[in-house]
């Protein structure tokens, strides 16, 4: 088992996401209020939704809009699921990842189906996106709550990775680990992947071969950085 899969957070308490953000999402789920979780790549949006579903006892139906992006696919998958009950769980949570990848605009294609679903289904829905300000999401934004996640701090990522190294009995130089953390740019998933690639014979080796990670930042994230 690779480290990314082995050390994926399986409980909310293990996630390096502020407790108030977790509680916001949980509150919206209890209220059956559709919610968009936004944030940069690798900050834990999908894992947060999965862990909330698990701890609240919901079955979870996951759809990645990058894969099933057109109107027909969305209708075929979500149509029945939006109205059917769950045989074993008290309810169902619908998770739509990368909702900005849906084809069409707010009045055509997959987005139109999603907006209709929000108005009809009795089940809670979570959307994830790195682009909450995308024009195609304007109508959806009006019908949902928004919870924005920040990338975890370098300090938190360092502690998280150091814990993994200790559990795997890997010898490491804190300065080397610090460089790896900085290169991850707040992407915990990428940080774990790079960590595993840098372990050789039980030692955290140099990370010079790991190039700078190119990340597409949302307009909202970029503006936040500028104004800060």
Secondary structure as UniProt FT lines:
FT   HELIX           3..6
FT   HELIX           12..14
FT   HELIX           19..30
FT   TURN            31..32
FT   STRAND          35..38
FT   TURN            41..42
FT   HELIX           45..55
FT   TURN            56..57
FT   STRAND          58..64
FT   TURN            65..67
FT   HELIX           71..81
FT   TURN            82..83
FT   STRAND          91..97
FT   HELIX           99..101
FT   TURN            106..107
FT   HELIX           109..120
FT   STRAND          124..129
FT   TURN            132..133
FT   HELIX           135..137
FT   HELIX           138..142
FT   STRAND          145..148
FT   HELIX           154..167
FT   TURN            168..169
FT   HELIX           174..184
FT   TURN            185..186
FT   HELIX           188..197
FT   STRAND          199..200
FT   TURN            201..202
FT   STRAND          203..204
FT   TURN            208..209
FT   HELIX           219..227
//
